[in-house]
Amino acid sequence: MSNESKANSAFMKPVQPDEALAKIVGSSPLPRTEVTKKVWEYIKKHKLQDKKQIKADAALEVVFNGKKEVDMFELTRLVNTHIVKQ
């Protein structure tokens, strides 16, 4: 198996959202790509994006560790802190 396919299979391995993230993406294990997709669907559905800033509603504020607003780059880092290590 090449390094690239190992990286892709690790990236596609389902991860478990914690309780806070589950309120946004659901409680079932999902590949990281799906977690990211569902977070963005939630942001767009609730009109929480303002250019490069993401505004927090009650559910996202928990995922954002209490912050009212984060930039798009910080979003991924914060979401990753809400994935349960298995």
Buried (B, 14 or more C-beta within 10 A) or exposed (E): EEEEEEEEEEEEEEBBBBEBBBBBBEEEBBBBEBBBEBBBEBBEEEEBBEEEBBBBBEBBBBBBEEBEBBEEEBBEEBBEEBBEEE
